[in-house]
Amino acid sequence: ERFRAKKYRLSYDIILEAGKSICPPVPDTFVSAWSFPVDYFSFYCNQLSSERIYPQDGQLCYTAGQRTRVIAVAWEYTTFITHTMPMTKVDKSTVGTIDILSKEAVAKFLRCMHEWYVEPLGDEFGKTIQGFFYDEPELCYDFPYTEELPEAFLKRFGYPLEDILPELLGWKFRSALVSGASSRLVSDSSAGAQLCKYMADYEAVWTDLLARNFYGQIQEWCHAHGLLSVG
């Protein structure tokens, strides 16, 4: 189960008027939650501070001191390109896309899909068998997740990924992200530029994991066995 592909998602995205409260349950796969002061048009009030919301007793309780947008992020297994075996119930499919950001998941993929051929066909590697082909491996969603991503992000950029995810997902999914710094979520270019920087940092880390853990591992295995890696 832990080898399945995963992504971040918006768990809650709620506008609260001053004095109003919420106390929803914390999702099992909760990541982080923040509150962002907003004006009547739901633009950030940049002169006011955002605030992280921490779970207490299994709930995310918060009372707004002014008009506020509360955004919480969790992660989930992705159902993209999920195949169900004939003997498996439709609502309990067990075969799906692997987590190609995960070194451990891709290592198991190599054991199951590549090393199976070594004993019966290994003598033909590099001769009759020239390589392995992959049909369009991809991450077709905006916020991929894997267990090692937060630690890799902190190590590379020095600040926690959890601190920016609610703002990024709120900006991306509810504000129709467009080129440049324009966004309904922010009302000035400096705030938009900062969001663009956060997004670039996030993309730099997950694309690096993809390059090393998926393409890199497979390429190393294929080259060690005298094969090409094509996809």
Contacts in CASP RR format, 6 or more apart in sequence:
PFRMAT RR
TARGET T0000
AUTHOR 0000-0000-0000
METHOD contacts of the structure
MODEL  1
ERFRAKKYRLSYDIILEAGKSICPPVPDTFVSAWSFPVDYFSFYCNQLSS
ERIYPQDGQLCYTAGQRTRVIAVAWEYTTFITHTMPMTKVDKSTVGTIDI
LSKEAVAKFLRCMHEWYVEPLGDEFGKTIQGFFYDEPELCYDFPYTEELP
EAFLKRFGYPLEDILPELLGWKFRSALVSGASSRLVSDSSAGAQLCKYMA
DYEAVWTDLLARNFYGQIQEWCHAHGLLSVG
1 77 0 8 1.000
2 99 0 8 1.000
2 105 0 8 1.000
2 147 0 8 1.000
3 98 0 8 1.000
3 99 0 8 1.000
3 102 0 8 1.000
3 104 0 8 1.000
3 105 0 8 1.000
3 108 0 8 1.000
4 77 0 8 1.000
4 78 0 8 1.000
4 96 0 8 1.000
4 97 0 8 1.000
4 98 0 8 1.000
4 99 0 8 1.000
5 77 0 8 1.000
5 78 0 8 1.000
5 80 0 8 1.000
5 96 0 8 1.000
5 97 0 8 1.000
5 98 0 8 1.000
5 99 0 8 1.000
5 100 0 8 1.000
5 139 0 8 1.000
5 144 0 8 1.000
6 75 0 8 1.000
6 76 0 8 1.000
6 77 0 8 1.000
6 78 0 8 1.000
6 99 0 8 1.000
6 144 0 8 1.000
6 145 0 8 1.000
6 146 0 8 1.000
7 75 0 8 1.000
7 76 0 8 1.000
7 78 0 8 1.000
7 141 0 8 1.000
7 142 0 8 1.000
7 143 0 8 1.000
7 144 0 8 1.000
7 145 0 8 1.000
8 31 0 8 1.000
8 73 0 8 1.000
8 74 0 8 1.000
8 75 0 8 1.000
8 143 0 8 1.000
8 144 0 8 1.000
8 145 0 8 1.000
8 165 0 8 1.000
8 169 0 8 1.000
9 73 0 8 1.000
9 74 0 8 1.000
9 75 0 8 1.000
9 76 0 8 1.000
9 143 0 8 1.000
9 169 0 8 1.000
10 71 0 8 1.000
10 72 0 8 1.000
10 73 0 8 1.000
10 169 0 8 1.000
10 170 0 8 1.000
10 173 0 8 1.000
10 174 0 8 1.000
11 27 0 8 1.000
11 30 0 8 1.000
11 33 0 8 1.000
11 72 0 8 1.000
11 73 0 8 1.000
11 74 0 8 1.000
12 22 0 8 1.000
12 24 0 8 1.000
12 33 0 8 1.000
12 60 0 8 1.000
12 70 0 8 1.000
12 71 0 8 1.000
12 72 0 8 1.000
13 69 0 8 1.000
13 70 0 8 1.000
13 71 0 8 1.000
13 72 0 8 1.000
13 170 0 8 1.000
13 174 0 8 1.000
14 22 0 8 1.000
14 69 0 8 1.000
14 70 0 8 1.000
14 71 0 8 1.000
15 38 0 8 1.000
15 42 0 8 1.000
15 67 0 8 1.000
15 68 0 8 1.000
15 69 0 8 1.000
15 70 0 8 1.000
16 22 0 8 1.000
16 62 0 8 1.000
16 64 0 8 1.000
16 67 0 8 1.000
16 68 0 8 1.000
16 69 0 8 1.000
16 70 0 8 1.000
17 64 0 8 1.000
17 67 0 8 1.000
18 64 0 8 1.000
18 65 0 8 1.000
18 66 0 8 1.000
18 67 0 8 1.000
18 68 0 8 1.000
19 63 0 8 1.000
19 64 0 8 1.000
19 65 0 8 1.000
20 63 0 8 1.000
20 64 0 8 1.000
21 61 0 8 1.000
21 62 0 8 1.000
21 63 0 8 1.000
21 64 0 8 1.000
22 60 0 8 1.000
22 61 0 8 1.000
22 62 0 8 1.000
22 70 0 8 1.000
23 59 0 8 1.000
23 60 0 8 1.000
23 61 0 8 1.000
23 62 0 8 1.000
24 59 0 8 1.000
24 60 0 8 1.000
25 58 0 8 1.000
25 59 0 8 1.000
25 60 0 8 1.000
26 55 0 8 1.000
26 58 0 8 1.000
26 59 0 8 1.000
26 60 0 8 1.000
27 72 0 8 1.000
27 74 0 8 1.000
28 74 0 8 1.000
29 74 0 8 1.000
29 75 0 8 1.000
29 76 0 8 1.000
30 55 0 8 1.000
30 72 0 8 1.000
30 73 0 8 1.000
30 74 0 8 1.000
31 73 0 8 1.000
31 74 0 8 1.000
31 75 0 8 1.000
31 162 0 8 1.000
31 165 0 8 1.000
32 52 0 8 1.000
32 72 0 8 1.000
32 73 0 8 1.000
32 162 0 8 1.000
32 163 0 8 1.000
32 165 0 8 1.000
32 166 0 8 1.000
33 52 0 8 1.000
33 53 0 8 1.000
33 54 0 8 1.000
33 55 0 8 1.000
33 60 0 8 1.000
33 70 0 8 1.000
33 71 0 8 1.000
33 72 0 8 1.000
33 73 0 8 1.000
33 166 0 8 1.000
34 50 0 8 1.000
34 51 0 8 1.000
34 52 0 8 1.000
34 53 0 8 1.000
34 70 0 8 1.000
34 71 0 8 1.000
34 163 0 8 1.000
34 166 0 8 1.000
34 167 0 8 1.000
35 50 0 8 1.000
35 51 0 8 1.000
35 53 0 8 1.000
35 62 0 8 1.000
35 64 0 8 1.000
35 68 0 8 1.000
35 69 0 8 1.000
35 70 0 8 1.000
35 71 0 8 1.000
36 44 0 8 1.000
36 50 0 8 1.000
36 68 0 8 1.000
36 69 0 8 1.000
36 70 0 8 1.000
36 71 0 8 1.000
36 167 0 8 1.000
37 44 0 8 1.000
37 45 0 8 1.000
37 48 0 8 1.000
37 49 0 8 1.000
37 50 0 8 1.000
37 66 0 8 1.000
37 67 0 8 1.000
37 68 0 8 1.000
37 69 0 8 1.000
38 44 0 8 1.000
38 45 0 8 1.000
38 67 0 8 1.000
38 68 0 8 1.000
38 69 0 8 1.000
39 45 0 8 1.000
39 67 0 8 1.000
39 187 0 8 1.000
40 67 0 8 1.000
42 69 0 8 1.000
42 184 0 8 1.000
42 185 0 8 1.000
43 184 0 8 1.000
43 185 0 8 1.000
43 186 0 8 1.000
43 187 0 8 1.000
44 185 0 8 1.000
44 186 0 8 1.000
44 187 0 8 1.000
44 191 0 8 1.000
45 66 0 8 1.000
46 186 0 8 1.000
46 187 0 8 1.000
46 188 0 8 1.000
46 191 0 8 1.000
48 66 0 8 1.000
50 167 0 8 1.000
52 163 0 8 1.000
53 60 0 8 1.000
53 62 0 8 1.000
53 70 0 8 1.000
53 72 0 8 1.000
60 70 0 8 1.000
60 72 0 8 1.000
62 68 0 8 1.000
62 70 0 8 1.000
64 70 0 8 1.000
71 166 0 8 1.000
71 167 0 8 1.000
71 169 0 8 1.000
71 170 0 8 1.000
72 166 0 8 1.000
73 165 0 8 1.000
73 166 0 8 1.000
73 169 0 8 1.000
75 145 0 8 1.000
78 97 0 8 1.000
78 141 0 8 1.000
80 97 0 8 1.000
80 140 0 8 1.000
80 141 0 8 1.000
81 96 0 8 1.000
81 97 0 8 1.000
82 93 0 8 1.000
82 95 0 8 1.000
82 96 0 8 1.000
82 97 0 8 1.000
83 93 0 8 1.000
83 95 0 8 1.000
83 96 0 8 1.000
84 90 0 8 1.000
84 93 0 8 1.000
84 95 0 8 1.000
85 93 0 8 1.000
85 94 0 8 1.000
85 95 0 8 1.000
88 94 0 8 1.000
88 95 0 8 1.000
98 105 0 8 1.000
98 106 0 8 1.000
98 108 0 8 1.000
98 109 0 8 1.000
99 105 0 8 1.000
99 146 0 8 1.000
100 106 0 8 1.000
100 137 0 8 1.000
100 139 0 8 1.000
100 210 0 8 1.000
100 213 0 8 1.000
100 214 0 8 1.000
101 139 0 8 1.000
101 144 0 8 1.000
101 145 0 8 1.000
101 146 0 8 1.000
101 148 0 8 1.000
101 149 0 8 1.000
101 206 0 8 1.000
101 209 0 8 1.000
101 210 0 8 1.000
101 213 0 8 1.000
101 214 0 8 1.000
102 146 0 8 1.000
102 147 0 8 1.000
102 148 0 8 1.000
102 213 0 8 1.000
103 148 0 8 1.000
103 212 0 8 1.000
103 213 0 8 1.000
103 217 0 8 1.000
106 213 0 8 1.000
106 214 0 8 1.000
106 217 0 8 1.000
106 218 0 8 1.000
107 217 0 8 1.000
110 217 0 8 1.000
110 218 0 8 1.000
110 221 0 8 1.000
114 132 0 8 1.000
114 218 0 8 1.000
114 221 0 8 1.000
114 222 0 8 1.000
117 129 0 8 1.000
118 125 0 8 1.000
118 225 0 8 1.000
121 129 0 8 1.000
122 129 0 8 1.000
122 225 0 8 1.000
125 131 0 8 1.000
125 225 0 8 1.000
125 226 0 8 1.000
125 227 0 8 1.000
126 225 0 8 1.000
126 226 0 8 1.000
126 227 0 8 1.000
129 227 0 8 1.000
130 227 0 8 1.000
130 228 0 8 1.000
131 222 0 8 1.000
131 227 0 8 1.000
131 228 0 8 1.000
131 229 0 8 1.000
131 230 0 8 1.000
132 218 0 8 1.000
132 222 0 8 1.000
132 227 0 8 1.000
132 228 0 8 1.000
132 229 0 8 1.000
132 230 0 8 1.000
133 230 0 8 1.000
133 231 0 8 1.000
134 218 0 8 1.000
134 229 0 8 1.000
134 230 0 8 1.000
134 231 0 8 1.000
135 231 0 8 1.000
136 231 0 8 1.000
137 214 0 8 1.000
137 231 0 8 1.000
139 206 0 8 1.000
139 210 0 8 1.000
142 172 0 8 1.000
142 173 0 8 1.000
143 165 0 8 1.000
143 168 0 8 1.000
143 169 0 8 1.000
143 172 0 8 1.000
143 202 0 8 1.000
144 206 0 8 1.000
146 206 0 8 1.000
146 209 0 8 1.000
148 209 0 8 1.000
149 161 0 8 1.000
149 205 0 8 1.000
149 206 0 8 1.000
149 209 0 8 1.000
150 160 0 8 1.000
150 161 0 8 1.000
150 162 0 8 1.000
152 205 0 8 1.000
152 208 0 8 1.000
152 209 0 8 1.000
153 160 0 8 1.000
153 161 0 8 1.000
153 201 0 8 1.000
153 202 0 8 1.000
153 205 0 8 1.000
154 160 0 8 1.000
154 161 0 8 1.000
156 201 0 8 1.000
156 204 0 8 1.000
156 205 0 8 1.000
156 208 0 8 1.000
157 201 0 8 1.000
157 205 0 8 1.000
161 202 0 8 1.000
161 205 0 8 1.000
164 198 0 8 1.000
164 202 0 8 1.000
167 185 0 8 1.000
167 195 0 8 1.000
167 198 0 8 1.000
168 195 0 8 1.000
168 198 0 8 1.000
168 199 0 8 1.000
168 202 0 8 1.000
170 185 0 8 1.000
171 177 0 8 1.000
171 183 0 8 1.000
171 185 0 8 1.000
171 186 0 8 1.000
171 195 0 8 1.000
172 199 0 8 1.000
174 185 0 8 1.000
175 183 0 8 1.000
175 184 0 8 1.000
175 185 0 8 1.000
176 183 0 8 1.000
176 184 0 8 1.000
177 183 0 8 1.000
180 192 0 8 1.000
180 196 0 8 1.000
181 189 0 8 1.000
181 190 0 8 1.000
181 191 0 8 1.000
181 192 0 8 1.000
181 193 0 8 1.000
181 195 0 8 1.000
181 196 0 8 1.000
182 192 0 8 1.000
183 192 0 8 1.000
183 195 0 8 1.000
185 195 0 8 1.000
186 192 0 8 1.000
186 195 0 8 1.000
215 229 0 8 1.000
218 229 0 8 1.000
219 229 0 8 1.000
222 228 0 8 1.000
222 229 0 8 1.000
223 229 0 8 1.000
END
